Amino acid sequence: MNSWYEQASARLNDEYGKVKGQKENVMKSSVRDALLEFCRQNEEFAQAVAQGGSFPDCMAAVAKGVGGSLSDLEAYRRAASFYFDGAQVSFTMSIRLEPAAVEPQQTGILLDLSDFF
């Protein structure tokens, strides 16, 4: 028998093309990718996706009541909650400032060894 992740992945990919609605179609790729990552992280969640509602119904729930925009994080929260009531999605963002690459400076003396012969 396939793992729950494999079953969830197959189901999400099979139902991907069945999503209807303009807003749903705009979000479906990133939501599917997030759900697949959640399934990778948690086998119980993968089982809920494999055995739960359809992906088109999930996308309809994600898009419900959306006006002109919806953050990615909120879309992922709605999708996770569709499959597993009470699921929480956390997000971490950080920035690193690296100094610009500096050309190595040549220091020292350049010698022509032929001068010593």
All heavy atoms as an XYZ file, in Angstrom:
902
protein
N       0.840     -1.180      0.000
C       0.000      0.000      0.000
C       0.890      1.250      0.000
O       1.927      1.293      0.637
C      -0.895     -0.003      1.240
C      -1.837      1.179      1.303
S      -3.122      0.907      2.516
C      -2.785      2.238      3.627
N       0.465      2.257     -0.727
C       1.207      3.510     -0.786
C       1.152      4.227      0.552
O       0.229      4.050      1.331
C       0.605      4.428     -1.846
C       0.845      3.935     -3.247
O       1.751      3.149     -3.492
N       0.033      4.377     -4.174
N       2.130      5.053      0.782
C       2.106      5.873      1.995
C       0.990      6.904      1.860
O       0.503      7.193      0.765
C       3.455      6.573      2.196
O       3.605      7.617      1.263
N       0.603      7.486      2.973
C      -0.441      8.515      2.948
C       0.011      9.698      2.112
O      -0.791     10.307      1.408
C      -0.809      8.951      4.361
C      -1.597      7.913      5.109
C      -1.240      7.267      6.254
C      -2.890      7.394      4.756
N      -2.216      6.380      6.621
C      -3.247      6.439      5.729
C      -3.776      7.628      3.705
C      -4.435      5.729      5.684
C      -4.978      6.927      3.667
C      -5.298      5.996      4.642
N       1.303     10.022      2.204
C       1.795     11.141      1.395
C       1.605     10.859     -0.092
O       1.144     11.736     -0.834
C       3.280     11.434      1.680
C       3.814     12.455      0.709
C       3.554     13.814      0.897
C       4.518     12.083     -0.428
C       3.986     14.761     -0.014
C       4.956     13.020     -1.341
C       4.689     14.349     -1.136
O       5.105     15.285     -2.044
N       1.957      9.691     -0.538
C       1.810      9.351     -1.957
C       0.351      9.402     -2.395
O       0.040      9.877     -3.486
C       2.415      7.976     -2.239
C       3.926      7.955     -2.112
C       4.507      6.553     -2.103
O       3.745      5.588     -1.854
O       5.717      6.430     -2.316
N      -0.544      8.921     -1.541
C      -1.971      8.958     -1.865
C      -2.489     10.395     -1.916
O      -3.242     10.760     -2.826
C      -2.768      8.155     -0.840
C      -2.522      6.659     -0.926
C      -3.306      5.901      0.116
O      -4.485      6.175      0.340
N      -2.667      4.934      0.764
N      -2.075     11.202     -0.962
C      -2.500     12.607     -0.936
C      -1.951     13.345     -2.147
O      -2.674     14.118     -2.795
C      -2.033     13.274      0.358
N      -0.698     13.105     -2.469
C      -0.074     13.749     -3.621
C      -0.792     13.373     -4.913
O      -1.097     14.239     -5.744
C       1.403     13.351     -3.690
O       2.002     13.886     -4.837
N      -1.077     12.100     -5.080
C      -1.774     11.643     -6.288
C      -3.158     12.280     -6.380
O      -3.576     12.732     -7.458
C      -1.881     10.122     -6.285
N      -3.839     12.360     -5.260
C      -5.186     12.940     -5.265
C      -5.148     14.428     -5.599
O      -5.926     14.910     -6.432
C      -5.851     12.731     -3.912
C      -7.255     13.269     -3.892
C      -8.027     12.821     -2.719
N      -9.410     13.243     -2.914
C     -10.263     13.396     -1.939
N      -9.918     13.116     -0.710
N     -11.477     13.803     -2.186
N      -4.264     15.174     -4.961
C      -4.170     16.610     -5.234
C      -3.805     16.862     -6.695
O      -4.377     17.750     -7.333
C      -3.144     17.268     -4.308
C      -3.543     17.383     -2.840
C      -2.364     17.879     -2.004
C      -4.745     18.286     -2.654
N      -2.887     16.082     -7.218
C      -2.485     16.269     -8.610
C      -3.573     15.844     -9.593
O      -3.761     16.486    -10.626
C      -1.174     15.533     -8.890
C       0.002     16.208     -8.221
O       0.094     17.425     -8.182
N       0.903     15.417     -7.664
N      -4.305     14.790     -9.269
C      -5.399     14.336    -10.141
C      -6.533     15.360    -10.184
O      -7.148     15.570    -11.230
C      -5.962     12.993     -9.660
C      -5.014     11.833     -9.915
O      -4.061     12.003    -10.716
O      -5.202     10.767     -9.302
N      -6.825     15.982     -9.054
C      -7.950     16.913     -8.965
C      -7.564     18.348     -9.301
O      -8.427     19.217     -9.380
C      -8.562     16.843     -7.560
C      -9.167     15.481     -7.256
C      -9.706     15.357     -5.845
O      -9.461     16.256     -5.010
O     -10.380     14.348     -5.570
N      -6.298     18.596     -9.523
C      -5.779     19.943     -9.795
C      -6.492     20.591    -10.987
O      -6.874     21.752    -10.933
C      -4.270     19.840    -10.053
C      -3.589     21.150    -10.325
C      -3.222     21.983     -9.288
C      -3.295     21.545    -11.626
C      -2.572     23.186     -9.525
C      -2.651     22.748    -11.877
C      -2.292     23.560    -10.823
O      -1.659     24.753    -11.069
N      -6.677     19.859    -12.047
C      -7.290     20.390    -13.264
C      -8.796     20.576    -13.167
O      -9.401     21.173    -14.060
N      -9.395     20.094    -12.101
C     -10.849     20.182    -11.948
C     -11.296     21.431    -11.190
O     -12.487     21.642    -10.991
C     -11.369     18.940    -11.222
C     -11.114     17.657    -11.991
C     -11.537     16.442    -11.206
C     -11.184     15.172    -11.961
N     -11.490     13.977    -11.181
N     -10.339     22.242    -10.778
C     -10.654     23.463    -10.020
C     -11.330     24.460    -10.943
O     -10.877     24.692    -12.061
C      -9.377     24.071     -9.391
C      -9.659     25.411     -8.753
C      -8.782     23.098     -8.384
N     -12.440     25.037    -10.477
C     -13.183     26.025    -11.258
C     -13.148     27.366    -10.528
O     -12.994     27.422     -9.328
C     -14.620     25.576    -11.444
C     -14.752     24.278    -12.231
C     -16.173     24.043    -12.642
C     -16.445     22.763    -13.345
N     -15.506     22.126    -14.126
N     -13.318     28.422    -11.269
C     -13.358     29.759    -10.687
C     -12.043     30.493    -10.915
O     -10.961     29.914    -10.842
N     -12.170     31.769    -11.203
C     -10.996     32.581    -11.511
C     -10.054     32.700    -10.312
O      -8.850     32.483    -10.432
C     -11.425     33.969    -11.979
C     -10.269     34.857    -12.369
C     -10.719     36.226    -12.855
O     -11.892     36.566    -12.805
N      -9.774     37.022    -13.307
N     -10.589     33.056     -9.157
C      -9.750     33.223     -7.968
C      -9.114     31.901     -7.559
O      -7.941     31.850     -7.192
C     -10.572     33.796     -6.814
C     -11.011     35.225     -7.048
C     -11.892     35.726     -5.943
C     -12.416     37.115     -6.289
N     -13.368     37.603     -5.311
N      -9.906     30.849     -7.633
C      -9.411     29.528     -7.273
C      -8.251     29.115     -8.175
O      -7.233     28.584     -7.703
C     -10.538     28.487     -7.363
C     -11.611     28.643     -6.315
C     -12.734     29.604     -6.706
O     -12.526     30.452     -7.605
O     -13.822     29.518     -6.104
N      -8.389     29.365     -9.470
C      -7.345     28.979    -10.411
C      -6.070     29.791    -10.233
O      -4.975     29.288    -10.484
C      -7.847     29.077    -11.857
C      -8.576     27.815    -12.261
O      -7.980     26.750    -12.328
N      -9.867     27.922    -12.517
N      -6.207     31.032     -9.786
C      -5.018     31.855     -9.543
C      -4.219     31.291     -8.368
O      -2.986     31.290     -8.390
C      -5.422     33.324     -9.276
C      -4.251     34.124     -8.742
C      -5.977     33.961    -10.535
N      -4.912     30.780     -7.360
C      -4.259     30.331     -6.128
C      -3.913     28.851     -6.094
O      -3.121     28.432     -5.250
C      -5.171     30.626     -4.931
C      -5.457     32.079     -4.687
S      -6.449     32.334     -3.193
C      -8.077     31.823     -3.751
N      -4.475     28.059     -6.979
C      -4.407     26.610     -6.829
C      -2.996     26.037     -6.836
O      -2.714     25.090     -6.104
C      -5.275     25.909     -7.875
C      -4.751     25.946     -9.287
C      -5.697     25.229    -10.237
C      -5.157     25.246    -11.658
N      -6.087     24.531    -12.557
N      -2.101     26.596     -7.602
C      -0.749     26.055     -7.676
C       0.001     26.217     -6.355
O       0.568     25.248     -5.827
C       0.023     26.734     -8.810
O       1.334     26.245     -8.873
N      -0.015     27.420     -5.810
C       0.710     27.641     -4.555
C       0.039     26.937     -3.376
O       0.729     26.435     -2.485
C       0.877     29.135     -4.267
O      -0.364     29.768     -4.150
N      -1.285     26.864     -3.392
C      -1.984     26.150     -2.315
C      -1.684     24.658     -2.380
O      -1.394     24.030     -1.363
C      -3.508     26.422     -2.366
C      -4.259     25.493     -1.426
C      -3.799     27.877     -2.020
N      -1.707     24.094     -3.584
C      -1.380     22.663     -3.719
C       0.035     22.387     -3.226
O       0.282     21.433     -2.498
C      -1.526     22.209     -5.164
C      -1.218     20.707     -5.323
C      -0.918     20.290     -6.718
N       0.172     21.104     -7.243
C       0.495     21.142     -8.525
N      -0.172     20.450     -9.399
N       1.493     21.897     -8.931
N       0.985     23.247     -3.621
C       2.371     23.056     -3.196
C       2.503     23.131     -1.676
O       3.247     22.351     -1.071
C       3.283     24.088     -3.855
C       3.409     23.884     -5.360
O       2.994     22.816     -5.877
O       3.912     24.809     -6.034
N       1.795     24.050     -1.053
C       1.826     24.169      0.409
C       1.219     22.928      1.059
O       1.768     22.392      2.023
C       1.089     25.425      0.860
N       0.092     22.462      0.520
C      -0.532     21.253      1.071
C       0.389     20.050      0.946
O       0.489     19.231      1.871
C      -1.866     20.973      0.366
C      -3.007     21.931      0.693
C      -4.210     21.663     -0.213
C      -3.411     21.828      2.157
N       1.079     19.933     -0.171
C       2.025     18.825     -0.342
C       3.152     18.912      0.688
O       3.576     17.884      1.232
C       2.591     18.809     -1.763
C       1.617     18.365     -2.845
C       2.213     18.593     -4.231
C       1.220     16.910     -2.659
N       3.620     20.112      0.956
C       4.659     20.285      1.972
C       4.123     19.914      3.355
O       4.808     19.260      4.135
C       5.194     21.718      1.970
C       6.258     21.985      3.011
C       7.473     21.078      2.888
O       7.829     20.650      1.765
O       8.080     20.775      3.943
N       2.891     20.305      3.669
C       2.286     19.930      4.946
C       2.146     18.414      5.049
O       2.371     17.832      6.113
C       0.919     20.594      5.128
C       0.955     22.099      5.141
C      -0.172     22.823      4.796
C       2.097     22.809      5.480
C      -0.167     24.215      4.795
C       2.123     24.200      5.481
C       0.982     24.907      5.143
N       1.775     17.773      3.947
C       1.659     16.315      3.930
C       3.009     15.646      4.163
O       3.100     14.611      4.827
C       1.075     15.839      2.603
S      -0.673     16.233      2.370
N       4.067     16.237      3.619
C       5.414     15.722      3.830
C       5.802     15.826      5.310
O       6.487     14.954      5.839
C       6.415     16.527      3.002
C       7.125     15.743      1.953
C       8.219     16.553      1.273
N       7.998     16.586     -0.149
C       7.334     17.501     -0.845
N       6.800     18.518     -0.234
N       7.197     17.431     -2.131
N       5.353     16.891      5.941
C       5.715     17.146      7.326
C       4.933     16.290      8.316
O       5.431     16.003      9.409
C       5.474     18.618      7.672
C       6.377     19.579      6.957
C       5.980     21.029      7.223
O       5.284     21.339      8.188
N       6.416     21.924      6.352
N       3.713     15.884      7.956
C       2.850     15.222      8.928
C       2.007     14.153      8.242
O       1.152     14.462      7.427
C       1.961     16.265      9.608
C       1.193     15.699     10.766
O       0.304     14.881     10.580
N       1.529     16.135     11.970
N       2.242     12.914      8.609
C       1.543     11.776      8.000
C       0.037     11.796      8.303
O      -0.772     11.418      7.472
C       2.179     10.473      8.497
C       1.774      9.253      7.722
C       2.457      9.120      6.368
O       3.376      9.882      6.053
O       2.041      8.227      5.598
N      -0.331     12.265      9.486
C      -1.753     12.347      9.842
C      -2.470     13.370      8.953
O      -3.603     13.148      8.524
C      -1.915     12.709     11.315
C      -3.344     12.610     11.813
C      -3.448     12.859     13.309
O      -2.431     13.119     13.975
O      -4.596     12.800     13.807
N      -1.802     14.475      8.677
C      -2.379     15.462      7.769
C      -2.485     14.879      6.362
O      -3.495     15.074      5.676
C      -1.555     16.753      7.759
C      -2.175     17.834      6.912
C      -3.241     18.583      7.381
C      -1.714     18.076      5.627
C      -3.838     19.565      6.593
C      -2.295     19.060      4.832
C      -3.360     19.801      5.319
N      -1.470     14.147      5.929
C      -1.503     13.510      4.610
C      -2.692     12.548      4.507
O      -3.366     12.490      3.471
C      -0.197     12.784      4.342
N      -2.955     11.815      5.564
C      -4.104     10.911      5.576
C      -5.408     11.699      5.445
O      -6.312     11.287      4.711
C      -4.127     10.083      6.863
C      -5.292      9.113      6.935
C      -5.301      8.300      8.222
O      -4.405      8.413      9.061
N      -6.308      7.468      8.372
N      -5.508     12.828      6.140
C      -6.714     13.656      6.056
C      -6.923     14.165      4.634
O      -8.058     14.215      4.146
C      -6.613     14.825      7.033
N      -5.841     14.534      3.941
C      -5.961     15.000      2.560
C      -6.352     13.844      1.643
O      -7.227     13.986      0.781
C      -4.641     15.654      2.084
C      -4.684     15.949      0.592
C      -4.372     16.929      2.872
N      -5.738     12.689      1.848
C      -6.037     11.529      1.005
C      -7.481     11.069      1.155
O      -8.105     10.628      0.186
C      -5.087     10.380      1.342
N      -8.032     11.189      2.364
C      -9.370     10.673      2.629
C     -10.431     11.763      2.743
O     -11.614     11.449      2.845
C      -9.366      9.862      3.933
C      -8.509      8.628      3.872
C      -8.478      7.878      5.196
O      -8.658      8.449      6.271
N      -8.235      6.575      5.111
N     -10.018     13.026      2.721
C     -10.949     14.125      2.960
C     -11.630     14.623      1.712
O     -11.735     13.925      0.700
N     -12.096     15.871      1.777
C     -12.808     16.491      0.676
C     -11.929     16.674     -0.549
O     -10.710     16.511     -0.503
N     -12.560     17.045     -1.636
C     -11.842     17.188     -2.900
C     -11.048     18.492     -2.932
O     -11.373     19.454     -2.227
C     -12.823     17.154     -4.072
O     -13.581     18.347     -4.117
N     -10.037     18.527     -3.780
C      -9.236     19.732     -3.929
C     -10.059     20.879     -4.509
O      -9.917     22.022     -4.045
C      -7.984     19.447     -4.763
C      -7.049     20.615     -4.853
C      -6.485     21.181     -3.715
C      -6.724     21.164     -6.077
C      -5.618     22.273     -3.799
C      -5.861     22.244     -6.175
C      -5.306     22.800     -5.039
N     -10.951     20.644     -5.494
C     -11.799     21.757     -5.951
C     -12.674     22.336     -4.837
O     -12.851     23.559     -4.760
C     -12.640     21.125     -7.066
C     -11.789     20.019     -7.589
C     -11.092     19.478     -6.366
N     -13.198     21.485     -3.962
C     -13.987     21.977     -2.825
C     -13.108     22.751     -1.843
O     -13.539     23.757     -1.271
C     -14.672     20.816     -2.095
C     -15.808     20.197     -2.904
O     -16.263     20.830     -3.884
O     -16.227     19.074     -2.558
N     -11.880     22.297     -1.670
C     -10.927     23.012     -0.818
C     -10.674     24.405     -1.367
O     -10.721     25.385     -0.630
C      -9.620     22.226     -0.737
S      -8.273     23.115      0.092
N     -10.436     24.500     -2.667
C     -10.152     25.797     -3.274
C     -11.373     26.717     -3.210
O     -11.223     27.924     -3.045
C      -9.671     25.620     -4.717
C      -8.280     25.009     -4.828
S      -7.009     25.831     -3.822
C      -7.134     27.518     -4.380
N     -12.558     26.154     -3.315
C     -13.771     26.961     -3.164
C     -13.857     27.519     -1.749
O     -14.229     28.686     -1.549
C     -15.001     26.126     -3.499
N     -13.492     26.715     -0.756
C     -13.496     27.172      0.634
C     -12.429     28.247      0.856
O     -12.664     29.211      1.590
C     -13.263     25.987      1.580
N     -11.276     28.096      0.229
C     -10.209     29.091      0.361
C     -10.656     30.423     -0.229
O     -10.428     31.492      0.342
C      -8.908     28.602     -0.320
C      -7.878     29.718     -0.418
C      -8.324     27.407      0.420
N     -11.323     30.387     -1.377
C     -11.712     31.611     -2.080
C     -12.997     32.246     -1.541
O     -13.296     33.393     -1.886
C     -11.882     31.313     -3.564
N     -13.726     31.527     -0.698
C     -15.002     32.035     -0.198
C     -14.826     33.357      0.544
O     -14.012     33.476      1.460
C     -15.639     31.011      0.739
C     -17.017     31.407      1.213
C     -17.625     30.323      2.076
C     -19.010     30.760      2.526
N     -19.638     29.705      3.334
N     -15.583     34.360      0.108
C     -15.574     35.658      0.756
C     -14.359     36.524      0.463
O     -14.198     37.583      1.056
N     -13.513     36.072     -0.448
C     -12.314     36.848     -0.781
C     -12.707     38.016     -1.670
O     -13.412     37.851     -2.653
C     -11.274     35.960     -1.506
C     -10.125     36.796     -2.051
C     -10.757     34.880     -0.575
N     -12.238     39.189     -1.308
C     -12.481     40.369     -2.135
C     -11.437     40.462     -3.228
O     -11.333     39.598     -4.079
N     -10.637     41.506     -3.164
C      -9.626     41.723     -4.184
C      -8.315     41.005     -3.932
O      -7.526     40.828     -4.843
N      -8.073     40.585     -2.684
C      -6.793     39.932     -2.401
C      -6.892     39.055     -1.159
O      -7.813     39.186     -0.356
C      -5.702     40.982     -2.208
O      -5.953     41.731     -1.038
N      -5.921     38.169     -1.039
C      -5.814     37.264      0.097
C      -4.338     36.929      0.249
O      -3.683     36.592     -0.740
C      -6.622     35.982     -0.160
C      -6.615     34.906      0.914
C      -7.405     35.381      2.132
C      -7.218     33.617      0.387
N      -3.820     37.027      1.450
C      -2.404     36.705      1.647
C      -2.177     35.213      1.439
O      -3.083     34.397      1.641
C      -1.936     37.114      3.041
O      -2.451     36.222      4.016
N      -0.974     34.875      1.053
C      -0.625     33.468      0.886
C      -0.837     32.708      2.185
O      -1.398     31.615      2.187
C       0.832     33.312      0.449
C       1.090     33.795     -0.957
O       0.120     34.047     -1.696
O       2.269     33.919     -1.332
N      -0.395     33.295      3.285
C      -0.516     32.640      4.580
C      -1.971     32.326      4.912
O      -2.291     31.226      5.363
C       0.113     33.505      5.673
C       0.075     32.940      7.086
C       0.763     31.588      7.160
C       0.717     33.913      8.063
N      -2.870     33.269      4.671
C      -4.289     33.032      4.958
C      -4.854     31.950      4.038
O      -5.655     31.118      4.464
C      -5.090     34.329      4.832
C      -6.564     34.174      5.167
C      -6.846     33.655      6.581
O      -6.001     33.829      7.486
O      -7.935     33.071      6.779
N      -4.427     31.929      2.792
C      -4.878     30.884      1.867
C      -4.428     29.513      2.365
O      -5.203     28.553      2.359
C      -4.346     31.151      0.461
N      -3.187     29.408      2.824
C      -2.677     28.128      3.328
C      -3.392     27.716      4.609
O      -3.680     26.539      4.817
C      -1.172     28.207      3.577
C      -0.365     28.645      2.378
C       0.855     29.280      2.533
C      -0.814     28.440      1.067
C       1.605     29.686      1.442
C      -0.074     28.853     -0.031
C       1.133     29.467      0.169
O       1.871     29.872     -0.909
N      -3.712     28.687      5.467
C      -4.459     28.380      6.698
C      -5.843     27.827      6.367
O      -6.295     26.854      6.957
C      -4.607     29.638      7.548
C      -3.393     30.017      8.312
C      -3.634     31.255      9.147
N      -2.430     31.580      9.904
C      -2.085     32.792     10.262
N      -2.857     33.823      9.977
N      -0.974     32.998     10.926
N      -6.508     28.487      5.426
C      -7.847     28.026      5.047
C      -7.804     26.629      4.440
O      -8.665     25.792      4.722
C      -8.484     29.004      4.056
C      -8.859     30.343      4.662
C      -9.473     31.259      3.629
N      -9.802     32.572      4.177
C     -10.604     33.433      3.581
N     -11.146     33.152      2.404
N     -10.860     34.589      4.142
N      -6.813     26.383      3.607
C      -6.697     25.072      2.969
C      -6.398     23.983      4.001
O      -7.011     22.911      3.977
C      -5.609     25.101      1.897
N      -5.473     24.244      4.910
C      -5.136     23.265      5.944
C      -6.350     22.979      6.827
O      -6.625     21.825      7.167
C      -3.959     23.758      6.775
N      -7.093     24.033      7.177
C      -8.285     23.862      8.012
C      -9.388     23.107      7.288
O     -10.194     22.425      7.925
C      -8.814     25.221      8.475
O      -7.899     25.826      9.346
N      -9.442     23.226      5.968
C     -10.435     22.480      5.193
C     -10.226     20.978      5.392
O     -11.180     20.225      5.564
C     -10.330     22.834      3.709
C     -11.241     22.023      2.833
C     -12.580     22.364      2.680
C     -10.763     20.906      2.157
C     -13.418     21.608      1.873
C     -11.598     20.150      1.353
C     -12.930     20.500      1.208
N      -8.986     20.548      5.368
C      -8.696     19.120      5.493
C      -8.585     18.638      6.925
O      -8.852     17.478      7.216
C      -7.410     18.775      4.732
C      -7.598     18.780      3.242
C      -7.070     19.789      2.461
C      -8.332     17.784      2.608
C      -7.249     19.802      1.088
C      -8.531     17.789      1.238
C      -7.981     18.800      0.485
O      -8.177     18.808     -0.876
N      -8.155     19.521      7.821
C      -7.927     19.100      9.204
C      -8.336     20.248     10.117
O      -7.571     21.199     10.319
C      -6.443     18.763      9.413
C      -6.172     17.886     10.589
C      -5.956     16.532     10.420
C      -6.133     18.408     11.867
C      -5.691     15.709     11.496
C      -5.876     17.601     12.954
C      -5.654     16.245     12.771
N      -9.548     20.155     10.645
C     -10.081     21.206     11.497
C      -9.146     21.439     12.684
O      -8.732     20.493     13.355
C     -11.480     20.819     11.990
C     -12.201     21.979     12.658
O     -11.989     23.129     12.238
O     -12.976     21.723     13.605
N      -8.792     22.668     12.904
C      -7.902     23.015     14.009
C      -6.438     23.065     13.614
O      -5.595     23.394     14.443
N      -6.125     22.742     12.364
C      -4.730     22.815     11.915
C      -4.260     24.266     11.959
O      -5.011     25.177     11.625
C      -4.602     22.258     10.501
N      -3.051     24.452     12.392
C      -2.475     25.794     12.454
C      -1.277     25.859     11.523
O      -0.504     24.906     11.419
C      -2.046     26.127     13.878
C      -3.203     26.199     14.838
C      -2.755     26.541     16.242
O      -1.593     26.861     16.483
N      -3.670     26.476     17.187
N      -1.147     26.979     10.864
C      -0.033     27.203      9.951
C       0.772     28.376     10.489
O       0.215     29.445     10.736
C      -0.533     27.510      8.520
C       0.632     27.832      7.598
C      -1.361     26.352      7.982
N       2.046     28.160     10.686
C       2.897     29.258     11.147
C       3.857     29.646     10.029
O       4.134     28.860      9.125
C       3.668     28.868     12.408
O       4.497     27.754     12.145
N       4.351     30.856     10.138
C       5.186     31.411      9.090
C       6.360     32.130      9.739
O       6.182     32.863     10.704
C       4.344     32.397      8.266
C       5.080     33.090      7.160
C       5.414     32.399      6.005
C       5.418     34.416      7.262
C       6.077     33.029      4.969
C       6.082     35.062      6.232
C       6.415     34.363      5.084
N       7.538     31.911      9.225
C       8.726     32.573      9.731
C       9.406     33.285      8.572
O       9.605     32.700      7.515
C       9.708     31.562     10.351
O       9.045     30.852     11.373
C      10.923     32.247     10.903
N       9.747     34.541      8.803
C      10.430     35.303      7.774
C      11.632     35.982      8.413
O      11.547     36.476      9.533
C       9.495     36.361      7.177
C      10.120     37.095      6.018
S       9.202     38.539      5.465
C       7.810     37.852      4.672
N      12.733     35.986      7.719
C      13.928     36.646      8.237
C      14.693     37.267      7.083
O      14.457     36.951      5.923
C      14.812     35.649      8.997
O      15.226     34.619      8.129
N      15.589     38.144      7.434
C      16.421     38.801      6.432
C      17.866     38.711      6.896
O      18.156     38.779      8.085
C      16.002     40.273      6.209
C      16.795     40.897      5.072
C      16.153     41.077      7.481
C      16.289     42.273      4.654
N      18.755     38.517      5.958
C      20.192     38.544      6.226
C      20.804     39.575      5.308
O      20.532     39.577      4.117
C      20.822     37.192      5.946
C      20.508     36.167      6.953
C      21.353     34.951      6.699
N      20.508     33.805      6.970
C      20.750     32.594      6.579
N      21.803     32.338      5.844
N      19.944     31.627      6.882
N      21.594     40.404      5.853
C      22.292     41.404      5.055
C      23.749     40.992      4.948
O      24.469     40.937      5.926
C      22.176     42.788      5.693
C      20.750     43.315      5.853
C      20.762     44.669      6.536
C      20.063     43.422      4.506
N      24.135     40.662      3.760
C      25.514     40.268      3.485
C      26.235     41.461      2.879
O      25.678     42.139      2.019
C      25.550     39.099      2.487
C      24.751     37.897      2.930
C      25.409     37.114      4.052
O      26.645     37.151      4.155
O      24.682     36.478      4.811
N      27.435     41.712      3.292
C      28.158     42.816      2.652
C      28.384     42.505      1.178
O      28.510     41.348      0.790
C      29.479     42.884      3.412
C      29.598     41.600      4.143
C      28.220     41.036      4.295
N      28.406     43.536      0.390
C      28.644     43.364     -1.038
C      30.005     42.721     -1.245
O      30.945     42.952     -0.485
C      28.576     44.712     -1.746
N      30.100     41.915     -2.252
C      31.368     41.261     -2.549
C      32.421     42.311     -2.875
O      32.196     43.206     -3.671
C      31.198     40.307     -3.718
N      33.539     42.189     -2.205
C      34.625     43.147     -2.386
C      35.730     42.470     -3.189
O      36.090     41.330     -2.925
C      35.161     43.613     -1.015
C      36.328     44.564     -1.178
C      34.056     44.237     -0.199
N      36.223     43.180     -4.167
C      37.339     42.664     -4.947
C      38.529     42.467     -4.021
O      38.871     43.361     -3.238
C      37.712     43.660     -6.047
C      36.645     43.832     -7.103
C      36.626     42.684     -8.086
O      37.688     42.111     -8.359
O      35.527     42.372     -8.559
N      39.171     41.325     -4.095
C      40.351     41.145     -3.246
C      41.446     42.128     -3.661
O      41.714     42.291     -4.843
C      40.772     39.702     -3.492
C      40.072     39.272     -4.731
C      38.887     40.175     -4.909
N      42.007     42.771     -2.677
C      43.063     43.736     -2.963
C      44.404     43.024     -2.972
O      44.672     42.177     -2.120
C      43.074     44.845     -1.917
C      41.826     45.676     -1.947
C      41.889     46.787     -0.910
O      42.804     46.850     -0.109
N      40.899     47.652     -0.939
N      45.205     43.392     -3.938
C      46.525     42.793     -4.017
C      47.471     43.623     -3.159
O      47.566     44.830     -3.317
C      46.989     42.747     -5.458
C      46.083     41.898     -6.303
C      46.844     41.217     -7.425
O      48.034     41.367     -7.565
N      46.125     40.447     -8.190
N      48.096     42.958     -2.249
C      49.084     43.625     -1.412
C      50.406     42.895     -1.574
O      50.442     41.725     -1.940
C      48.657     43.604      0.061
O      48.495     42.251      0.473
C      47.371     44.363      0.279
N      51.465     43.575     -1.306
C      52.777     42.954     -1.400
C      53.512     43.408     -2.642
O      53.153     44.382     -3.297
N      54.546     42.651     -2.953
C      55.430     43.013     -4.059
C      55.329     41.950     -5.137
O      55.294     40.755     -4.848
C      56.888     43.102     -3.556
C      56.979     44.141     -2.446
C      57.842     43.394     -4.686
C      58.315     44.146     -1.741
N      55.319     42.395     -6.357
C      55.326     41.484     -7.493
C      56.771     41.346     -7.976
O      57.411     42.339     -8.328
C      54.431     42.030     -8.619
C      54.319     41.170     -9.863
C      53.718     39.805     -9.524
C      53.477     41.868    -10.897
N      57.263     40.127     -7.919
C      58.655     39.883     -8.305
C      58.702     39.102     -9.602
O      57.935     38.163     -9.793
C      59.390     39.097     -7.231
C      59.595     39.784     -5.892
C      60.251     38.815     -4.908
C      60.449     41.015     -6.060
N      59.645     39.439    -10.435
C      59.929     38.678    -11.640
C      61.147     37.818    -11.314
O      62.246     38.362    -11.102
C      60.189     39.592    -12.821
C      60.404     38.832    -14.121
O      60.468     37.583    -14.078
O      60.486     39.490    -15.170
N      60.982     36.522    -11.195
C      62.080     35.652    -10.785
C      63.243     35.665    -11.771
O      64.369     35.346    -11.425
C      61.552     34.229    -10.584
C      60.565     34.062     -9.431
C      60.081     32.622     -9.355
C      61.190     34.457     -8.119
N      63.006     36.067    -12.996
C      64.103     36.129    -13.967
C      65.121     37.206    -13.585
O      66.257     37.178    -14.027
C      63.583     36.362    -15.381
O      62.972     37.610    -15.469
N      64.740     38.160    -12.751
C      65.663     39.194    -12.284
C      66.773     38.612    -11.410
O      67.809     39.229    -11.226
C      64.925     40.275    -11.500
C      64.017     41.118    -12.380
O      64.224     41.116    -13.610
O      63.101     41.763    -11.836
N      66.578     37.421    -10.842
C      67.547     36.822     -9.932
C      68.547     35.928    -10.659
O      69.428     35.389    -10.048
C      66.853     36.049     -8.821
C      66.045     36.934     -7.924
C      64.675     37.026     -8.040
C      66.678     37.691     -6.959
C      63.926     37.835     -7.220
C      65.932     38.520     -6.121
C      64.565     38.581     -6.245
N      68.423     35.751    -11.934
C      69.345     34.888    -12.669
C      70.412     35.644    -13.334
O      70.466     36.671    -13.772
C      68.607     34.025    -13.695
C      67.668     33.037    -13.045
C      66.303     33.174    -13.136
C      68.168     31.966    -12.327
C      65.454     32.277    -12.574
C      67.303     31.055    -11.752
C      65.949     31.207    -11.870
